[in-house]
Amino acid sequence: MIAYGFVSPLLKRLDEREIADELRVIICEEERTTAYFTFSSQMRPSIHQFRIYGQKNGLIFDQDHETLIKLRGGRLKSYVEKFVPPVSFAGQYLGNLMKNARTFLARDFHMNSGMKYLIESFYRSIIHGTPVPLPYREILLTARIMDAIFDQLRARRSQVHFEFRAQAQMPLHTTAPHGD
């Protein structure tokens, strides 16, 4: 895993040096499945998406718009590739619109419906003894990944502070000896 965090130019201009509001993470496991994570307080438009790509197809989940889009892995022949996928996306977005409208009209449209579902499921597992919505293994794995990210950020920050102090102690002007 590689984690790189830094203070954005905006916060630097505000004289902030500690808050890393930009984060890039690459996670790769033994099977060579790779995940990329980007957090940015400055990127616009602000998006909250989860993308997953497999060997045959992919999915894009957009949390802000409550949409799920399937990406075809195969390509179509000739110029058909320029026309069929946009029609397919339009149909999927229309389906998502209809689902969101039905959910809204049923008064079951919550801004953080995923979080609401998880919290309700956890309560249900405690009260009724049903299975937890997230296996403990996944919770622990996520905690280990987060700890590793924070450890790398701390290590890089101390390295950057060390390099910065070393540069600050260097003389501003050095003169090279003249050979004349």
For each residue, the residues with C-beta under 8 A, 3 or more apart:
1: 25 26 27 28 145 148 149 152
2: 25 26 152
3: 23 24 25 148 149 152 153 156
4: 23 24 25 152 156
5: 20 22 23 24 153 156
6: 20 22
7: 11 12 16 17 18 19 20 21 22
8: 11 12 21 22 40 41 42
9: 12 13 42
10: 13 14 42
11: 7 8 14 16 19 21
12: 7 8 9 15 16 17
13: 9 10
14: 10 11
15: 12
16: 7 11 12 19
17: 7 12
18: 7
19: 7 11 16
20: 5 6 7 23 153 157
21: 7 8 11 39 40 41 42
22: 5 6 7 8 39 40 41 42
23: 3 4 5 20 37 38 39 40 149 153
24: 3 4 5 36 37 38 39
25: 1 2 3 4 35 36 37 38 149
26: 1 2 34 35 36 37
27: 1 34 35 36 37 145
28: 1 32 33 34 35
29: 32 33
30:
31:
32: 28 29
33: 28 29
34: 26 27 28
35: 25 26 27 28
36: 24 25 26 27
37: 23 24 25 26 27
38: 23 24 25 43
39: 21 22 23 24
40: 8 21 22 23 43
41: 8 21 22
42: 8 9 10 21 22
43: 38 40 46 47
44:
45:
46: 43
47: 43 62 64
48: 62 63 64
49: 60 61 62 63 64
50: 60 61 63
51: 58 59 60 61
52: 58 59
53: 58 71
54: 57 58 73
55: 73
56: 73 74
57: 54 70 71 72 73
58: 51 52 53 54 70 71 73
59: 51 52 68 69 70 71
60: 49 50 51 67 68 69 71
61: 49 50 51 67 68
62: 47 48 49 65 66 67 68 69
63: 48 49 50 66 114
64: 47 48 49
65: 62 96
66: 62 63 96 99 100 113
67: 60 61 62 92 93 96 100
68: 59 60 61 62 92 96
69: 59 60 62 89 92 93 96
70: 57 58 59 92
71: 53 57 58 59 60
72: 57 85 88
73: 54 55 56 57 58
74: 56
75: 81
76: 80 81 84 85
77: 80 81
78: 81
79: 82 83
80: 76 77 83 84
81: 75 76 77 78 84 85
82: 79 85 86
83: 79 80 86 87
84: 76 80 81 87 88
85: 72 76 81 82 88 89
86: 82 83 89 90
87: 83 84 90 91
88: 72 84 85 91 92
89: 69 85 86 92 93
90: 86 87 93 94
91: 87 88 94 95
92: 67 68 69 70 88 89 95 96
93: 67 69 89 90 96 97
94: 90 91 97 98
95: 91 92 98 99
96: 65 66 67 68 69 92 93 99 100
97: 93 94 100 101
98: 94 95 101 102
99: 66 95 96 102 103
100: 66 67 96 97 103 104 109
101: 97 98 104 105
102: 98 99 105 106
103: 99 100 106 108 109
104: 100 101 107 108 109
105: 101 102
106: 102 103 109
107: 104
108: 103 104
109: 100 103 104 106 113
110: 113 116
111:
112: 115 116
113: 66 109 110 116 117
114: 63 117 118
115: 112 118 119
116: 110 112 113 119 120
117: 113 114 120 121 133
118: 114 115 121 122 133 134
119: 115 116 122 123
120: 116 117 123 124
121: 117 118 124 125 130 132 133
122: 118 119 125 126 132 133
123: 119 120 126 127
124: 120 121 127 128 130
125: 121 122 128 129 130 131 132 133
126: 122 123
127: 123 124
128: 124 125
129: 125
130: 121 124 125
131: 125
132: 121 122 125 135 136
133: 117 118 121 122 125
134: 118 138 139
135: 132 138 139
136: 132 139 140
137: 140 141
138: 134 135 141 142
139: 134 135 136 142 143
140: 136 137 143 144
141: 137 138 144 145
142: 138 139 145 146
143: 139 140 146 147
144: 140 141 147 148
145: 1 27 141 142 148 149
146: 142 143 149 150
147: 143 144 150 151
148: 1 3 144 145 151 152
149: 1 3 23 25 145 146 152 153
150: 146 147 153 154
151: 147 148 154 155
152: 1 2 3 4 148 149 155 156
153: 3 5 20 23 149 150 156 157
154: 150 151 157 158
155: 151 152 158 159
156: 3 4 5 152 153 159 160
157: 20 153 154 160 161
158: 154 155 161 162
159: 155 156 162 163
160: 156 157 163 164
161: 157 158 164 165
162: 158 159 165 166
163: 159 160 166 167
164: 160 161 167 168
165: 161 162 168 169
166: 162 163 169 170
167: 163 164 170
168: 164 165
169: 165 166
170: 166 167
171: 174
172:
173:
174: 171
175:
176:
177:
178:
179:
180:
